[in-house]
Protein backbone atom coordinates (compact mmCIF):
# COMPACT_ATOMS: atom_id res chain seq x y z
CA UNK A 1 0.00 0.00 0.00
CA UNK A 2 1.40 3.39 -1.00
CA UNK A 3 1.39 5.95 1.74
CA UNK A 4 0.57 9.61 1.01
CA UNK A 5 3.25 12.01 2.13
CA UNK A 6 2.57 15.61 3.13
CA UNK A 7 4.54 17.08 0.21
CA UNK A 8 2.27 15.17 -2.19
CA UNK A 9 -0.92 16.59 -0.65
CA UNK A 10 0.04 20.20 0.05
CA UNK A 11 1.30 21.89 -3.10
CA UNK A 12 2.96 25.30 -2.85
CA UNK A 13 0.62 26.91 -5.36
CA UNK A 14 -2.34 26.06 -3.11
CA UNK A 15 -0.93 26.64 0.37
CA UNK A 16 2.03 28.95 -0.11
CA UNK A 17 1.67 31.00 3.08
CA UNK A 18 2.24 27.95 5.29
CA UNK A 19 3.87 25.58 2.81
CA UNK A 20 7.15 25.02 4.63
CA UNK A 21 5.47 24.59 8.01
CA UNK A 22 3.19 21.93 6.53
CA UNK A 23 6.14 20.09 5.03
CA UNK A 24 7.67 19.66 8.46
CA UNK A 25 5.14 16.86 8.97
CA UNK A 26 5.74 13.55 7.22
CA UNK A 27 2.06 12.58 6.94
CA UNK A 28 -0.89 14.86 6.09
CA UNK A 29 -2.95 13.63 9.04
CA UNK A 30 -0.22 14.94 11.35
CA UNK A 31 -0.39 18.41 9.78
CA UNK A 32 -4.14 18.89 9.60
CA UNK A 33 -4.74 19.41 13.36
CA UNK A 34 -1.94 22.03 13.34
CA UNK A 35 -3.24 24.15 10.44
CA UNK A 36 -5.32 26.44 12.67
CA UNK A 37 -2.29 27.26 14.84
CA UNK A 38 -0.10 27.83 11.78
CA UNK A 39 -2.66 30.24 10.30
CA UNK A 40 -3.05 32.15 13.57
CA UNK A 41 0.72 32.55 13.75
CA UNK A 42 0.85 33.81 10.15
CA UNK A 43 -1.96 36.32 10.80
CA UNK A 44 0.17 38.11 13.36
CA UNK A 45 2.83 38.72 10.69
CA UNK A 46 0.49 40.10 7.99
CA UNK A 47 0.77 43.64 6.67
CA UNK A 48 -2.63 44.77 7.95
CA UNK A 49 -2.71 47.67 5.45
CA UNK A 50 -3.17 45.05 2.71
CA UNK A 51 -5.73 42.83 4.47
CA UNK A 52 -9.24 43.22 5.81
CA UNK A 53 -10.55 41.13 8.69
CA UNK A 54 -14.04 39.72 8.18
CA UNK A 55 -16.60 39.20 10.92
CA UNK A 56 -15.89 35.45 10.65
CA UNK A 57 -12.18 35.85 11.49
CA UNK A 58 -10.79 35.56 7.96
CA UNK A 59 -8.14 37.95 6.65
CA UNK A 60 -8.65 38.77 3.00
CA UNK A 61 -6.17 40.61 0.81
CA UNK A 62 -7.46 43.79 -0.76
CA UNK A 63 -6.01 42.35 -3.98
CA UNK A 64 -8.02 39.11 -3.91
CA UNK A 65 -11.25 38.51 -5.82
CA UNK A 66 -14.02 37.07 -3.65
CA UNK A 67 -17.48 36.40 -5.06
CA UNK A 68 -20.25 37.75 -2.83
CA UNK A 69 -21.78 34.25 -2.60
CA UNK A 70 -18.58 32.70 -1.21
CA UNK A 71 -18.45 31.86 2.50
CA UNK A 72 -15.07 32.08 4.25
CA UNK A 73 -14.86 31.14 7.91
CA UNK A 74 -11.69 31.92 9.81
CA UNK A 75 -9.14 31.52 10.81
CA UNK A 76 -8.16 31.89 7.18
CA UNK A 77 -5.83 33.98 5.07
CA UNK A 78 -6.78 34.71 1.48
CA UNK A 79 -3.63 36.04 -0.18
CA UNK A 80 -2.96 38.56 -2.94
CA UNK A 81 -4.15 37.37 -6.33
CA UNK A 82 -6.44 34.65 -4.94
CA UNK A 83 -9.83 34.18 -6.55
CA UNK A 84 -12.69 32.58 -4.61
CA UNK A 85 -15.58 31.89 -6.94
CA UNK A 86 -19.34 31.56 -6.80
CA UNK A 87 -20.75 29.55 -3.88
CA UNK A 88 -17.34 28.45 -2.54
CA UNK A 89 -17.30 27.32 1.08
Rosetta blueprint (number, residue, H / E / L):
1 X L
2 X L
3 X L
4 X L
5 X L
6 X H
7 X H
8 X H
9 X H
10 X L
11 X L
12 X H
13 X H
14 X H
15 X H
16 X H
17 X H
18 X H
19 X H
20 X H
21 X H
22 X H
23 X H
24 X L
25 X L
26 X L
27 X L
28 X H
29 X H
30 X H
31 X H
32 X H
33 X L
34 X L
35 X H
36 X H
37 X H
38 X H
39 X H
40 X H
41 X H
42 X H
43 X H
44 X L
45 X L
46 X L
47 X L
48 X L
49 X L
50 X L
51 X E
52 X E
53 X E
54 X L
55 X L
56 X L
57 X L
58 X E
59 X E
60 X E
61 X E
62 X L
63 X L
64 X L
65 X E
66 X E
67 X L
68 X L
69 X L
70 X L
71 X L
72 X L
73 X L
74 X L
75 X L
76 X E
77 X E
78 X E
79 X L
80 X L
81 X L
82 X L
83 X E
84 X E
85 X L
86 X L
87 X L
88 X L
89 X L
